[in-house]
Amino acid sequence: MPATPALLGDIQERWRPWSRNTFLHAGPEPNDAPSRRSRSCPAELRFAAAERLPQPSTSGRRRRSARGRRRSEVDLKTLFEMTSTAEGVLRVAVEHAQRLTFPNAVVALRRLAKLCEPDRARGLTDSNGFATVLCRLKGTFLANNHPQPTDISSLVWSLGKLKVTSELAASVISHAALLVPPRLAAFSAEELANVLWGLARVLPLAPSGAAAAAAAVTQESTRRHELVAPQLQSMRLWAAVKLGMPLGACEGLLRRCARALHDHGPR
Protein backbone atom coordinates (compact mmCIF):
# COMPACT_ATOMS: atom_id res chain seq x y z
CA MET A 1 0.00 0.00 0.00
CA PRO A 2 1.42 3.37 -0.93
CA ALA A 3 2.32 5.67 2.01
CA THR A 4 -0.27 8.39 1.68
CA PRO A 5 -0.20 11.52 3.81
CA ALA A 6 -3.29 10.28 5.67
CA LEU A 7 -1.63 6.98 6.50
CA LEU A 8 1.55 8.67 7.68
CA GLY A 9 -0.48 10.98 9.90
CA ASP A 10 -2.34 8.06 11.43
CA ILE A 11 0.89 6.18 12.17
CA GLN A 12 2.40 9.32 13.71
CA GLU A 13 -0.56 9.77 16.06
CA ARG A 14 -0.45 6.12 17.12
CA TRP A 15 3.30 6.21 17.86
CA ARG A 16 3.42 9.61 19.52
CA PRO A 17 2.57 8.35 23.10
CA TRP A 18 5.50 5.89 23.03
CA SER A 19 8.12 7.67 20.97
CA ARG A 20 9.56 11.13 21.61
CA ASN A 21 11.99 11.54 18.74
CA THR A 22 11.56 9.29 15.74
CA PHE A 23 11.76 9.89 12.03
CA LEU A 24 7.94 10.28 12.10
CA HIS A 25 8.10 12.95 14.84
CA ALA A 26 8.24 16.52 13.65
CA GLY A 27 10.66 17.62 16.38
CA PRO A 28 11.37 17.60 20.14
CA GLU A 29 8.46 18.12 22.48
CA PRO A 30 8.21 21.36 24.44
CA ASN A 31 9.74 21.39 27.91
CA ASP A 32 6.32 21.53 29.51
CA ALA A 33 4.96 18.57 27.51
CA PRO A 34 3.70 15.69 29.72
CA SER A 35 5.98 12.69 30.03
CA ARG A 36 5.20 9.24 28.69
CA ARG A 37 4.21 8.03 32.17
CA SER A 38 1.93 10.99 32.80
CA ARG A 39 0.00 10.40 29.54
CA SER A 40 -0.86 6.87 30.52
CA CYS A 41 -1.89 7.80 34.11
CA PRO A 42 -4.76 10.20 34.89
CA ALA A 43 -4.02 13.24 37.03
CA GLU A 44 -6.31 12.06 39.85
CA LEU A 45 -4.36 8.80 40.19
CA ARG A 46 -1.02 10.64 40.14
CA PHE A 47 -2.12 12.95 42.97
CA ALA A 48 -3.49 10.04 45.01
CA ALA A 49 -0.24 8.13 44.61
CA ALA A 50 1.77 11.19 45.61
CA GLU A 51 -0.27 11.50 48.81
CA ARG A 52 0.58 7.89 49.70
CA LEU A 53 4.31 8.42 49.29
CA PRO A 54 6.26 8.59 52.57
CA GLN A 55 6.82 12.18 53.64
CA PRO A 56 10.28 13.33 54.80
CA SER A 57 10.69 12.84 58.54
CA THR A 58 11.52 15.76 60.81
CA SER A 59 12.96 13.58 63.59
CA GLY A 60 16.33 13.42 61.85
CA ARG A 61 16.35 17.19 61.55
CA ARG A 62 15.59 17.52 65.26
CA ARG A 63 18.37 15.07 66.15
CA ARG A 64 20.84 17.00 64.01
CA SER A 65 19.72 20.24 65.66
CA ALA A 66 20.17 18.75 69.15
CA ARG A 67 23.64 17.45 68.20
CA GLY A 68 24.48 20.91 66.90
CA ARG A 69 23.43 22.52 70.17
CA ARG A 70 25.49 20.04 72.20
CA ARG A 71 28.49 20.58 69.94
CA SER A 72 28.04 24.34 70.34
CA GLU A 73 28.02 23.98 74.13
CA VAL A 74 31.17 21.85 74.06
CA ASP A 75 32.88 24.33 71.78
CA LEU A 76 32.08 27.23 74.12
CA LYS A 77 33.32 25.34 77.16
CA THR A 78 36.54 24.50 75.36
CA LEU A 79 36.89 28.11 74.30
CA PHE A 80 36.52 29.34 77.87
CA GLU A 81 38.98 26.78 79.21
CA MET A 82 41.56 27.66 76.57
CA THR A 83 41.41 31.39 77.35
CA SER A 84 44.24 32.38 79.68
CA THR A 85 43.09 35.77 81.03
CA ALA A 86 40.01 36.90 82.91
CA GLU A 87 39.49 39.75 80.47
CA GLY A 88 39.64 37.29 77.58
CA VAL A 89 37.04 35.01 79.20
CA LEU A 90 34.70 37.95 79.74
CA ARG A 91 35.19 39.14 76.17
CA VAL A 92 34.35 35.69 74.76
CA ALA A 93 31.31 35.40 77.04
CA VAL A 94 29.99 38.78 75.91
CA GLU A 95 30.52 37.95 72.24
CA HIS A 96 28.55 34.71 72.61
CA ALA A 97 26.07 35.90 75.24
CA GLN A 98 23.01 34.80 73.25
CA ARG A 99 24.42 31.28 72.90
CA LEU A 100 25.14 30.83 76.60
CA THR A 101 23.25 28.11 78.39
CA PHE A 102 23.25 27.91 82.20
CA PRO A 103 26.08 25.32 82.38
CA ASN A 104 28.15 27.30 79.89
CA ALA A 105 27.61 30.56 81.76
CA VAL A 106 28.71 28.88 84.99
CA VAL A 107 31.85 27.56 83.28
CA ALA A 108 32.66 31.07 82.07
CA LEU A 109 32.04 32.58 85.51
CA ARG A 110 34.14 29.97 87.28
CA ARG A 111 36.99 30.37 84.80
CA LEU A 112 36.84 34.12 85.18
CA ALA A 113 36.89 33.82 88.99
CA LYS A 114 39.93 31.52 88.89
CA LEU A 115 41.92 33.79 86.59
CA CYS A 116 40.94 37.15 88.04
CA GLU A 117 43.41 38.79 90.42
CA PRO A 118 41.80 40.08 93.66
CA ASP A 119 42.82 43.68 92.99
CA ARG A 120 41.21 43.61 89.52
CA ALA A 121 37.99 41.81 90.41
CA ARG A 122 36.08 44.99 91.22
CA GLY A 123 36.85 46.53 87.83
CA LEU A 124 35.63 43.45 85.97
CA THR A 125 32.48 42.88 88.00
CA ASP A 126 31.44 46.53 87.68
CA SER A 127 31.74 46.48 83.88
CA ASN A 128 28.81 46.44 81.48
CA GLY A 129 30.12 43.21 79.94
CA PHE A 130 29.95 41.37 83.25
CA ALA A 131 26.42 42.67 83.83
CA THR A 132 25.43 41.33 80.40
CA VAL A 133 26.80 37.87 81.16
CA LEU A 134 25.28 37.79 84.64
CA CYS A 135 21.90 38.86 83.26
CA ARG A 136 22.04 36.06 80.71
CA LEU A 137 23.08 33.61 83.43
CA LYS A 138 20.15 34.65 85.61
CA GLY A 139 17.68 34.14 82.78
CA THR A 140 18.94 30.66 81.96
CA PHE A 141 19.20 29.80 85.68
CA LEU A 142 15.56 30.68 86.34
CA ALA A 143 14.49 28.78 83.22
CA ASN A 144 16.42 25.64 84.26
CA ASN A 145 13.99 23.36 86.08
CA HIS A 146 16.61 21.02 87.50
CA PRO A 147 20.12 22.52 87.61
CA GLN A 148 22.93 20.19 88.57
CA PRO A 149 24.39 20.49 92.08
CA THR A 150 27.88 21.00 90.65
CA ASP A 151 26.63 23.99 88.64
CA ILE A 152 24.91 25.54 91.67
CA SER A 153 28.02 25.00 93.77
CA SER A 154 30.32 26.51 91.13
CA LEU A 155 27.98 29.48 90.70
CA VAL A 156 27.91 30.38 94.39
CA TRP A 157 31.65 29.78 94.77
CA SER A 158 32.46 31.98 91.75
CA LEU A 159 30.30 34.90 92.89
CA GLY A 160 31.85 34.59 96.34
CA LYS A 161 35.37 34.47 94.93
CA LEU A 162 34.71 37.64 92.91
CA LYS A 163 32.81 39.25 95.84
CA VAL A 164 30.11 40.55 93.50
CA THR A 165 27.93 43.07 95.33
CA SER A 166 25.31 44.01 92.72
CA GLU A 167 21.58 43.54 93.14
CA LEU A 168 21.61 41.23 90.15
CA ALA A 169 24.11 38.96 91.88
CA ALA A 170 22.03 39.05 95.07
CA SER A 171 18.97 37.80 93.17
CA VAL A 172 21.00 34.97 91.60
CA ILE A 173 22.38 33.90 94.98
CA SER A 174 18.91 34.08 96.54
CA HIS A 175 17.57 31.71 93.89
CA ALA A 176 20.50 29.34 94.41
CA ALA A 177 19.99 29.43 98.18
CA LEU A 178 16.39 28.31 97.74
CA LEU A 179 17.45 25.31 95.64
CA VAL A 180 20.13 23.97 97.98
CA PRO A 181 18.27 22.82 101.16
CA PRO A 182 15.76 20.47 99.42
CA ARG A 183 18.57 18.73 97.52
CA LEU A 184 21.33 18.47 100.11
CA ALA A 185 21.73 14.73 99.61
CA ALA A 186 22.66 15.27 95.94
CA PHE A 187 25.62 17.52 96.83
CA SER A 188 29.07 16.10 97.44
CA ALA A 189 31.17 17.17 100.42
CA GLU A 190 33.26 19.46 98.21
CA GLU A 191 30.17 21.05 96.65
CA LEU A 192 28.66 21.73 100.08
CA ALA A 193 31.90 23.33 101.24
CA ASN A 194 31.99 25.55 98.13
CA VAL A 195 28.39 26.65 98.68
CA LEU A 196 29.02 27.52 102.32
CA TRP A 197 32.26 29.35 101.53
CA GLY A 198 30.65 31.30 98.67
CA LEU A 199 27.72 32.37 100.85
CA ALA A 200 30.12 33.58 103.54
CA ARG A 201 32.09 35.62 101.00
CA VAL A 202 28.98 37.47 99.82
CA LEU A 203 27.76 38.05 103.36
CA PRO A 204 27.37 41.85 102.90
CA LEU A 205 24.70 41.16 100.28
CA ALA A 206 22.57 39.32 102.86
CA PRO A 207 20.34 37.77 100.17
CA SER A 208 17.06 36.30 101.28
CA GLY A 209 17.31 32.59 102.05
CA ALA A 210 21.10 32.62 102.38
CA ALA A 211 21.05 32.19 106.17
CA ALA A 212 18.67 29.22 105.98
CA ALA A 213 20.73 27.63 103.22
CA ALA A 214 23.97 28.12 105.19
CA ALA A 215 22.41 26.57 108.31
CA ALA A 216 21.14 23.58 106.31
CA VAL A 217 24.54 23.06 104.66
CA THR A 218 26.34 23.31 108.02
CA GLN A 219 23.99 20.78 109.60
CA GLU A 220 24.36 18.38 106.67
CA SER A 221 28.16 18.73 106.72
CA THR A 222 28.24 17.95 110.44
CA ARG A 223 25.87 14.99 110.07
CA ARG A 224 27.81 13.20 107.34
CA HIS A 225 30.37 10.65 108.40
CA GLU A 226 32.82 10.78 105.53
CA LEU A 227 36.51 11.39 105.16
CA VAL A 228 37.05 14.98 104.01
CA ALA A 229 40.32 16.76 103.29
CA PRO A 230 41.48 19.31 105.89
CA GLN A 231 41.16 22.12 103.35
CA LEU A 232 37.43 21.48 102.96
CA GLN A 233 36.99 21.18 106.72
CA SER A 234 38.75 24.50 107.28
CA MET A 235 36.61 26.12 104.56
CA ARG A 236 33.48 24.91 106.33
CA LEU A 237 34.65 26.10 109.73
CA TRP A 238 35.70 29.55 108.48
CA ALA A 239 32.42 30.01 106.62
CA ALA A 240 30.31 28.92 109.59
CA VAL A 241 32.06 31.39 111.88
CA LYS A 242 31.84 34.15 109.26
CA LEU A 243 28.12 33.54 108.84
CA GLY A 244 27.51 33.60 112.57
CA MET A 245 26.35 30.02 112.85
CA PRO A 246 25.27 28.78 116.31
CA LEU A 247 28.06 27.68 118.61
CA GLY A 248 26.92 24.05 118.52
CA ALA A 249 27.27 23.87 114.75
CA CYS A 250 30.69 25.51 114.86
CA GLU A 251 31.86 23.12 117.58
CA GLY A 252 30.83 20.14 115.47
CA LEU A 253 32.76 21.48 112.47
CA LEU A 254 35.73 22.29 114.70
CA ARG A 255 35.89 18.70 115.96
CA ARG A 256 35.74 17.38 112.41
CA CYS A 257 38.42 19.83 111.29
CA ALA A 258 40.71 18.74 114.13
CA ARG A 259 40.06 15.09 113.28
CA ALA A 260 40.87 15.70 109.61
CA LEU A 261 44.11 17.47 110.51
CA HIS A 262 45.03 14.57 112.79
CA ASP A 263 44.27 11.92 110.16
CA HIS A 264 46.01 13.78 107.30
CA GLY A 265 48.88 15.26 109.32
CA PRO A 266 52.52 14.24 109.10
CA ARG A 267 53.39 10.84 110.53
Sequence and secondary structure as in RCSB ss.txt:
>XXXX:A:sequence
MPATPALLGDIQERWRPWSRNTFLHAGPEPNDAPSRRSRSCPAELRFAAAERLPQPSTSGRRRRSARGRRRSEVD
LKTLFEMTSTAEGVLRVAVEHAQRLTFPNAVVALRRLAKLCEPDRARGLTDSNGFATVLCRLKGTFLANNHPQPT
DISSLVWSLGKLKVTSELAASVISHAALLVPPRLAAFSAEELANVLWGLARVLPLAPSGAAAAAAAVTQESTRRH
ELVAPQLQSMRLWAAVKLGMPLGACEGLLRRCARALHDHGPR
>XXXX:A:secstr
    HHHHHHHHHHHTTT SS TTS S   TTS  HHHHTS HHHHHHHHHHS    SHHHHHHHHHHHHHHHHH
HHHHHHH  SHHHHHHHHHHTGGG  HHHHHHHHHHHHHHS GGGHHHHHTSHHHHHHHHHHHHHHHH SS  HH
HHHHHHHHHHHHT  SHHHHHHHHHHHHHSGGGGGGS HHHHHHHHHHHHHTGGG  TTHHHHHHHHHHHHHH  
    HHHHHHHHHHHHHTT  HHHHHHHHHHHHHHHHHHS  
